[in-house]
Amino acid sequence: MSASKSLKSRLQGDLSTAIKARDELTSATLRMTLAAVTTEEVAGKQARELSDDEVVKVIGREAKKRREAAEAFEKGGRPEQAARERAEGEVLAAYLPAQLSDAELDELVAAAVAQARAEGAEGPRAMGAVMKLVNPRVAGRAEGGRVAAAVKRALAGA
């Protein structure tokens, strides 16, 4: 079995288990996520199998959609739907890497800022340079908006 099948296979196995257990929430969530993975696999000119990292990105996107939908339902006065979206997000969180704490994120950002400055990035150009350095180190363990906010704080404070 190729290594790239492991996370997708785990999702499929967990879906079968959830269906047998009549766990509607988990089975519906995993079905939608596997559909998103399949859509990603057939997007573009040639169908391909996604790597685990790519599957994690798809799951991360799906989890973000759930968070945003939960907020929208909350603002719209629909707490039942908001609770459902949050529950689906929790199902997906089990497949994502552990999120960085604020302190860990700030530490990574500070190191990237120092490295970017050492390489001569100053002013507005520094933001892009720092993001380029920090994104691979963060890789799915913190949302892009959170990373960008941490970089802005670090650049403003320095």
C-alpha positions, -999 to +999 in steps of 0.1 A: +000+000+000+014+034-009+020+059+018-002+085+001-033+062+006-030+060+044-049+091+054-076+087+027-079+050+036-083+059+073-111+083+064-128+056+043-124+030+071-137+055+097-167+062+074-175+025+072-173+022+110-195+053+115-221+039+091-222+005+109-225+024+142-253+045+128-233+076+137-251+101+114-229+131+123-196+114+117-207+095+086-222+127+070-191+147+078-167+121+065-188+116+033-186+154+026-148+154+033-141+124+011-162+140-017-140+171-014-109+149-016-122+132-047-131+166-062-096+177-056-082+145-071-101+150-104-095+187-106-070+199-132-060+182-164-052+148-150-068+127-122-043+119-095-040+105-060-035+132-033-006+129-008-014+129+029-003+166+031-027+175+003-055+155+020-047+174+053-051+207+034-085+196+021-096+186+056-083+219+069-104+238+043-135+217+052-129+225+089-126+262+082-159+261+062-175+246+093-161+273+116-173+300+093-207+285+089-211+281+126-203+318+131-228+327+104-255+305+119-248+320+154-251+356+140-283+345+122-299+333+154-298+296+144-280+279+173-289+243+164-272+247+130-243+264+146-239+235+170-241+210+142-214+228+122-191+229+153-197+192+159-187+185+123-156+206+128-147+185+159-150+153+138-126+168+113-101+181+139-093+145+148-076+142+113-057+175+115-022+180+130-023+195+165-027+233+163+001+255+175-004+275+207-001+313+205+033+311+222+046+284+197+033+304+168+049+337+180+082+318+185+082+305+149+072+340+136+100+357+156+126+334+142+113+340+106+113+378+112+149+376+124+159+355+094+140+378+069+158+408+084+191+391+082+184+385+045+176+422+040+138+423+040+126+456+054+094+476+054+063+463+035+084+437+017+092+421+050+056+407+054+058+386+022+093+374+030+084+364+066+052+347+054+073+327+028+096+316+056+070+308+083+043+290+062+063+258+056+072+256+093+036+261+103+022+237+076-014+232+086-009+237+123-023+272+123-048+290+101-034+315+075-052+345+090-038+337+125-003+334+110-006+367+092-018+385+123+012+371+143+036+383+116+020+418+116+023+419+154+059+408+152+068+433+125+050+462+143+067+454+176+102+451+162 
